[in-house]
Amino acid sequence: MKFTRAVALVLLVIYIFLWVLALNGASSLEGPLAIPLILAILVAVLVWFQRFMGFTPKSPKFQEPTPPGDDAAKDDKDAE
């Protein structure tokens, strides 16, 4: 198991444990614990809706910044 999966699993177990505490009487935890759950549901619904509508996720295109004073890069842009 990768480190990131292990950390995600530990955080999920802690989150579930906090919900168990909230449902057993620690009512002050319900509000803050509900926020990540609601956000996760909203993101999942919106991603499903985008795929339902036929929008494909676009891959990010990164461009290296040109260093200041680099005339060769400026000449390449002018040639295009």
VEXTOR-26832 format. One line per field, with one value per residue (C-alpha): residue number from 0; residue in three letters; x, y, z. Coordinates in nm, 2 decimals, always signed. Layout:
// residues N
i	NUM; ... .
aa	ALA; ... .
X	X; ... .
Y	Y; ... .
Z	Z; ... .
***
This chain:
// residues 80
i	0; 1; 2; 3; 4; 5; 6; 7; 8; 9; 10; 11; 12; 13; 14; 15; 16; 17; 18; 19; 20; 21; 22; 23; 24; 25; 26; 27; 28; 29; 30; 31; 32; 33; 34; 35; 36; 37; 38; 39; 40; 41; 42; 43; 44; 45; 46; 47; 48; 49; 50; 51; 52; 53; 54; 55; 56; 57; 58; 59; 60; 61; 62; 63; 64; 65; 66; 67; 68; 69; 70; 71; 72; 73; 74; 75; 76; 77; 78; 79 .
aa	MET; LYS; PHE; THR; ARG; ALA; VAL; ALA; LEU; VAL; LEU; LEU; VAL; ILE; TYR; ILE; PHE; LEU; TRP; VAL; LEU; ALA; LEU; ASN; GLY; ALA; SER; SER; LEU; GLU; GLY; PRO; LEU; ALA; ILE; PRO; LEU; ILE; LEU; ALA; ILE; LEU; VAL; ALA; VAL; LEU; VAL; TRP; PHE; GLN; ARG; PHE; MET; GLY; PHE; THR; PRO; LYS; SER; PRO; LYS; PHE; GLN; GLU; PRO; THR; PRO; PRO; GLY; ASP; ASP; ALA; ALA; LYS; ASP; ASP; LYS; ASP; ALA; GLU .
X	+0.00; +0.14; +0.20; -0.07; -0.33; -0.22; -0.26; -0.60; -0.71; -0.59; -0.77; -1.09; -1.08; -1.03; -1.32; -1.55; -1.44; -1.53; -1.87; -1.92; -1.84; -2.08; -2.36; -2.30; -2.35; -2.08; -2.32; -2.07; -1.88; -2.17; -2.14; -1.77; -1.79; -2.07; -1.88; -1.63; -1.90; -2.13; -1.84; -1.74; -2.10; -2.12; -1.80; -1.91; -2.25; -2.09; -1.83; -2.11; -2.32; -2.03; -1.97; -2.35; -2.36; -2.06; -1.79; -1.46; -1.19; -0.92; -0.56; -0.36; -0.11; +0.19; +0.43; +0.77; +0.82; +1.09; +1.36; +1.39; +1.64; +1.62; +1.62; +1.62; +1.28; +1.15; +1.28; +1.11; +0.78; +0.82; +0.89; +0.56 .
Y	+0.00; +0.34; +0.60; +0.83; +0.55; +0.46; +0.83; +0.85; +0.54; +0.66; +1.00; +0.82; +0.60; +0.91; +1.09; +0.79; +0.78; +1.15; +1.08; +0.80; +1.04; +1.30; +1.05; +0.94; +1.28; +1.52; +1.74; +2.02; +1.81; +1.76; +2.09; +2.08; +1.71; +1.77; +2.03; +1.79; +1.54; +1.79; +1.93; +1.57; +1.50; +1.83; +1.76; +1.41; +1.52; +1.80; +1.56; +1.32; +1.60; +1.71; +1.36; +1.32; +1.63; +1.51; +1.74; +1.57; +1.67; +1.87; +1.80; +2.11; +2.26; +2.40; +2.64; +2.71; +3.08; +3.25; +3.40; +3.78; +3.90; +3.58; +3.72; +3.38; +3.30; +3.64; +3.59; +3.25; +3.41; +3.68; +3.42; +3.25 .
Z	+0.00; -0.09; +0.17; +0.04; +0.05; +0.40; +0.51; +0.34; +0.52; +0.86; +0.80; +0.70; +1.02; +1.23; +1.05; +1.11; +1.48; +1.51; +1.36; +1.61; +1.89; +1.74; +1.72; +2.07; +2.23; +2.12; +1.93; +1.89; +1.63; +1.39; +1.21; +1.14; +1.05; +0.80; +0.60; +0.43; +0.37; +0.20; -0.01; -0.12; -0.22; -0.42; -0.60; -0.69; -0.81; -1.03; -1.18; -1.26; -1.41; -1.63; -1.76; -1.81; -2.02; -2.23; -2.11; -2.11; -1.85; -2.01; -1.93; -1.80; -2.04; -1.86; -2.04; -1.90; -1.83; -2.03; -1.82; -1.84; -2.10; -2.31; -2.66; -2.83; -2.69; -2.80; -3.15; -3.17; -3.08; -3.34; -3.61; -3.56 .
***
